[in-house]
Structure formats: structure tokens, C-alpha cells
Amino acid sequence: MTASLVVSLAAAALGLQVRAQDSVVVGELRNVPQQVVELLRRELASSQTVRSRGATRLEPGAEIAGTLAVLEGRVEVAGRVRGWVIALAADVALDSGARVDSGIVVVGGRLERSGGSVVGDIRVYSDPIEVVSRDGLLTVRAAGLEEEGLLRRGERRERSLARLRVVSARTYNRVEGLPVLLGPSWERELSWGRTWVEALGVWRSADGFEWSSRNLGHSARLGLAPGSRRVSLEARFYDVVSAVESWQLGDAEAGLAAFFLRRDYRDYFDRHGAALEAAVTLRGGTRLSLSYGHEHWAQLDARNPFTLLRRGQSWRP
């Protein structure tokens, strides 16, 4: 199987919004070393790179053989990327099970890391950039540059990006079945900074997606990042199910064991609450954050979600 076919299959499986006819040109970027600019140009031109525009999530257990490049949005990495993760005018969030083999480059965004493994370099450049689309050509450049006399120096375009997201929230388990996230995601670039809103409902497949209170939840966030976006403020509201401990099992292994073999080795609890976080990103990518949250916890009992095998057996409590 050729590398280009592997990338195409990965893009299709992930549902990434890839438009092969769009070429990406990296223009002038402020405070970004030339060797990094050359790296961006090389990876964006590679046939092994999976490109996406807008909110993107690489699910646990999913893998990309090459580089993942995301423009204008938020990329959540919970699987494995054997190449680089490149975010242009986008934020990167690494989940605990994420693995990136070559490194991460963020230009015009920020990095949120709750765990995961990054083998190579991590480089974050927070100066704002913009992505200009014209005649099938996407140009990435520092915000405020003149373009053919149409933009005055220092001017920033106001633009918005809206998406409808449908993703799996977490791994398959005995208390939820398959939790599915569905809802709108909206981001807007303004003259003074950036703001974003995401309102996702959680619908669980246990009991055949029955419309009941224990099958429904939510995960919402709203935030703003003024100026150069080195400083950000975000509020989160959630009613989700979390594992007490991973027991040294990845999300993919735990989900496959539950779905195929009716074996779930984790325990779960319900988290219902809200949190407020203020963060600042220093030069070099160091991120300092201060957060306050309030949440209620509840014990969850095993239910009877569908499994491929051993359907006559009971789940452990």
C-alpha cells in the first residue's frame, strides 16, 4: 500500500475535511525562525500530510502515518501521529493517550497538554496569523500584512468559523455504551483578539440510545484570547463520565475489550460541574494556568450495552 493511499484512508476514516485542490503557501511569519518556516513548507507540500481546516479530533486508537496539519480551528489529539502535528491559526490539545513521534509546531495558537507523549520538539509561536483563501490557494501569513493594496498595515480581518461536530466522546464502556458528542462549534477572529463557543450534547448508546436523563449529558466551553492571544480565559460546563483509573490500559484497548469481549476493567463516575481557567503562554511554549472548578460526583452502576460476543454473560458490577 503506498504512503499516499495510507494517508487518504486515514483522512476518510477520521472524517477530516481535506480539499486536495487547495494549495497552502506559507508567507511571512513574525518571530518564527526560518528553519521552522521551511519545515512548515516542506510538510504542507508532502503527499503524506493529512490536512484539515476547522475543528479536528484524532480519536483514541486512530493513527496517522505522516503529518497532521490543521488550519483555523482546534485540533484534539488522542491517538497517534507518526509525523508532525502542525497547527496554523489553531490550538492543539493533547489527551493523556496521545503520541506524537516527530514533534509539534503551533503558529498563531496555543498548546494545551494534559499528558501524552511527544518524542520530538515542541515549538509554540503565539503571534497572530491569518489564512487567506483566494482561487483555491490558501496563504498563511502574519496578521496585518498588506496584500496588493487591499489591506492597510496593522489591519486585521474579522472572520468567523462555524462547524457542526459529531464525534465519539470517550471509549466504549459498560456504563455508557458508546458516548456520542453532537453540537455546534463557533470561533470568531476580531480586531482585539479571538473568541470561541462550543456547545456539545452527550448521547449515550446504552439502552438503545433511549432519551432519558442518564443517557444524556453535555460538554460546553466558551472563551476569549485578547491581543496576541498569549493570555486566555475559558469557562467550561460539563456532565460527563470519567474513568477512576486507567489501570495501565489505553482507551483503545479498554474500548475493544468492552465491545468485543464484554470485559470492562475500569470503574467510572459521573462528573457534573463547571470550571474557569485563566492561562498565559510564555515564549518557548511554556503555559501557566490557574483554574477554579466546582463539581459533583456520582457513582455509576453497570448497564447492559450491546457487545459483539458473550451477550449472555453479565457485566461485572
Number of C-alpha atoms within 10 A of each C-alpha: 5 7 13 16 12 15 22 17 13 18 19 12 12 17 15 19 16 15 12 10 8 14 14 20 17 18 12 16 21 15 11 16 10 11 9 12 14 12 14 21 15 12 20 22 13 12 16 21 25 26 22 21 20 20 24 22 20 24 23 22 17 17 20 24 18 24 26 27 24 28 24 23 25 24 26 19 26 26 24 22 23 17 21 26 26 27 28 28 25 23 24 25 19 22 20 17 20 26 21 26 18 18 20 22 24 23 28 24 26 29 26 15 16 11 14 17 16 19 12 13 13 17 20 24 25 26 19 23 25 23 19 13 13 9 7 12 14 17 17 21 22 23 20 16 19 13 9 7 8 8 13 12 12 10 12 20 13 12 12 14 15 16 14 14 17 14 19 18 20 22 24 25 31 28 25 27 27 23 26 21 20 19 17 15 22 18 23 15 20 15 13 13 17 21 19 19 18 19 20 23 21 23 25 26 20 20 15 12 17 13 12 11 8 14 19 19 22 17 21 18 18 18 18 19 21 16 15 16 21 21 19 21 19 18 18 17 19 21 20 19 22 15 14 11 11 13 11 8 13 16 20 18 15 20 25 18 16 24 21 14 14 25 19 21 16 16 19 19 16 20 18 18 16 18 15 17 15 16 18 18 21 14 12 11 19 13 17 11 12 10 12 10 12 11 13 10 12 11 10 16 13 17 17 17 23 20 20 10 12 13 14 8 8 12 17 12 11
